[in-house]
Amino acid sequence: MKSISDVALLAGVSKTTVSHVINHPERVTKVLRERVESAIKELGYQPSPFAQNLRTGKKNLLALIVPDITNSFFSELVQTIQEIASAEGYELLFYNTDVLQTSTPDRVQSFIKLMSPKRFDGVIISGEMCDGGETLLEHLGVTGAYIGYLSKPILDNVFLDDFQAAYQATKRLIDKGHTRIAHLSGDQRYHSGSERLRGYKKALRDHKLDQPAELTFHGSFLRPSGREGMRYFWGLKTRPTAVFIGNALMTFGAMSTAVDLGWRVPEDIAVVSFDETEEMHDVRPRLTTISYNPRVVGKIAIELLLSRIQGMAPKEVRSIEAPFQLISGDSDGT
């Protein structure tokens, strides 16, 4: 690999002159600039981006924190953000906190503390905040964007109206004529889990339907709790005829378990899910689901961050509601 010294030797100039041609061409005469540029081209020399960044103070490096990279929602989110960041000349380093599995608030906070402006030009944080997380975000120091709900305007953020989305999912089953509707909920420590449960309950209440506690199974947003939830509903003395499931991973576990139990979907139990990922398109029967598309969300988040980094954002914190829609499939019957 050719070095700046090789270029200087071939052009017959100092290394400082070569550096000026690369970083501050206005400081060099046209004659010298052309000699150096010719040497660079002949040698195929590539300036080190890291060295350039040290001089300019720009890292060209972004960070992304996600709670569970095994969840296809977040893997698609990462892919979208990485594609756009790369096209804009940024590298992306991502951190997986496992917040829904084995992580603790201390571990999540330790990742946030790594987000120094000395290391990154900007950071996107996705997922659920553990206790103390928002306080840390207020003192983040680096330019950031957040994917999810924030109780106060700390960073630019993109969020979903989980309550309204869950309300519409439940109403879909009510409109299909179901009166004994179960909910396989996500972790209630997190805003998305509690708001989706609240939307489910409000839809039942507005339509004067009973909501016995036995029809709610508190899951974890992970595939195993989808399996556990369906086995629990199967064991009830009076089984539900429909179920609203709080996310894609739990739906995968629930659908396979329903088949194992001999429960036909939608003939014996209708299903409405949450999220829209590529993996869900391979589930049969085709899922009726709330489409909260990770690629749309990722695009909004990275555009918020880049506009802030590039000085094109307003001073005020921006909060953008991500779109959602109910996608009709076969899992809720005809």
Summary of the structure (lengths in Angstrom):
residues: 334
radius of gyration: 25.9
end to end distance: 65.2
largest distance: 89.6
contacts: 1122
relative contact order: 0.11
helix: 46%
strand: 16%
